[in-house]
């Protein structure tokens, strides 16, 4: 039957009783399986444990640099092993190590959670942190909302304030009408003045005669 359709008879479950076979295009099947495996590898995240080492008497600059690396590893989805290395008489002051670990946790914030509490391993104090996915998603969402609100505020500030043009237009029109009404009145006054002047001149002429 498989030869009649130019296909392959493939045993897919040899351990079954009876064994299970399928009629298929074996080359196409292998290609599709390879594509599925490739997609699965793309989506999978290789979680590794990164180690960052501190000293009990570490300087502020070194502390900030190492802590930035811890935050970066956590954001990338890795676990981070914090190691405090004690030397000589520093072993008599474990509280120094605890203080450093507390400062690291405070700097990292809610993006990480403690997988393994601080403990001594020989001359070292270690603690393991892992990403807190829910907290990271909440932080990303809050940051996106804050950026959106900032953009809206900037857009509102750049928008021109609307100008009320109706009132000035009405006032201008009223002023023009009033000016136009005053023109005939001025003409009438001028005409009256001219008539009075003519009458005065006539009276003076008669008196002279």
Secondary structure, DSSP 8 states (H G I E B T S, - for coil): -TTTTT-EEEEEETTSSS-EEEEE-HHHHHHHHHHHHHHHHHH-----EEEEEEETT--HHHHHHHHHHHHHHHHTT-EEEEEEE--GGGGG-HHHHHHHHHHHHHHHGGGEEEEEEEEEETTEEEEEEEE-HHHHHHHHHHHHHHHHHHHHHHHHHHS-----HHHHHHHHHHHHHHHHHHHHHHHHHHHHHHHHHHHHHHHHHHHH-
